[in-house]
Structures are given as structure tokens and as C-alpha cells.
Amino acid sequence: MGEVTVHALRGINLAIQEGDFVAVAGPSGAGKTTIMNMIGLVDQPSSGSISIAGKSTAGLNDNQLTDHVVLLKDGKVEA
């Protein structure tokens, strides 16, 4: 079988500001898990970019990516 290219996210431009509450909803196959993995820096895009506080995450190693991840606990963001 040949390779199949899946365009899970196309034309996405998402800006989340400090204090924003965000919900991700949609039908099966809409890309919810993919966008959450991108936001959580679990996955990197094959094209395009992810920036946090104006800084690109491209080329960062696992330790550097971990520095950018924040956890939500009891409604408060923890670094």
C-alpha cells in the first residue's frame, strides 16, 4: 500500500491570550486531538509553525519544549 497524506489541520490560525478559556469541539475526525497535541507541544507541524509568546517552537529539543508547557491545576496555570 502507498503512503496517504492526511491534511488534519489546514488554514488554522489560532491565538490564545492569557486568561482566555478555550473549548475544542467537533465531529470525529475533525482534528481535535491533532490540535490539542500541537497546543501541548506533543507534536510539531509538518508545515507551518507554532509560536508561544512570539517565539517559534521549531527546532527546540524535548527539554526546551518542556520549558514552554504549562499545566492547568485547579483553574490556575502552573509552569
N, C-alpha and C positions, 0 to 999 in steps of 0.2 A: 504494500500500500504506500502511496505517496504522502508527502507532508501536506498538511492542511493549515493554512494561515487563518487564524481567528482574530478578528478585529473586535476585541471585547470592549474597548473604550476608544471612541473616535470623537474628535472635536470637543473634548472636555476641557473646560477652563473653570477651575474651582478655587475660590478664595474663601478661607475660613478665618475670621478675625477673632482676636481674643475676646472671650465672653459669649461667643456665638454657640448656640445649641443646634446640632445638625442631626437629621434623621435620614437614613438611606433606605429607600423602599422601591420596590419594583417587582415585576414578574420573574419567574425562574429564567435564568439565562440572560438577564438584563445587565449583568456586570457588577452586582452589589459586592460580592466577595472580592472581585478584582480591584474595585476602587478602595475598599477597606484595606486590602493588602498593600496598596500603593500609599494610602494615607499613613498606615502604620509602618511603612518602610520595610515591610516583609519582602516585597517585590519591587523591582525597578522597571520602569517602562522600557520597551524595546525601541521606542522613538518618543520624542518629546522630552519633557523634563519635569522634575519635582523640585520646588524651592520652598524652603522654610525660613521665614524671617529674611527673605530676599537672597538667601544663599542656596545655590544648587546642591542637590544631594548626589549628583553624578560623580562617579569616581571615588566616593568615600568608602573606606573599608568598614567591616562589621562594627568595630569599636567606635568609629566616628559616627556611623549611623545610629548606634545605641545612644550616643550623646544627644541626638535630636528627638528621641522618642520620649513622650510624656505619658504618664499613667493617670487615669481618672479614678479617684478613690473618694467615695462619699461626697461626690459632687465638686471636689476640689482637684485641681491639676497639680500633680507632683512630678518633679523632674527626677 
